[in-house]
Amino acid sequence: MVNLISLILGWNWRVRRLRKRWDRLREKSLKKEAGLRATLLPREDQIEQNLRILEERRLNRRERARLAKELEIDLEEVKALLQTKPEEIRAAAARQVQPPPQQKQMKRKEEEGAY
């Protein structure tokens, strides 16, 4: 009876739930196209490292709670990335890469010594 209660309400239950969510998201990200997959897999690798820390190390209550909350936030971010459409990701990447034309002109003038 005590084992059943600790199984349901204990800390290991939360870690198992996080591991299960990570596993499902990992499978979904492996099915995505290469560009998005290259973004997702390193993030998921870092999440897995933190999950291993939770599973294997003896941490105090505060550290366990902090790390578990960080993992939940990271998993939600990965889930949001998986739900975005590939066109939106490409458009966002294109906006980040290309500086506005005004900034290009300013840089050229600075290089020439006009300012």
Secondary structure, DSSP 8 states (H G I E B T S, - for coil): -HHHHHHHHSHHHHHHHHHHHHHHHHHHHHTS-HHHHHHHHHHHHHHHHHHHHHHHS---HHHHHHHHHHHHHHHHHHHHHHHS-HHHHHHHHHHHHS--HHHHHHHHHHHHT--
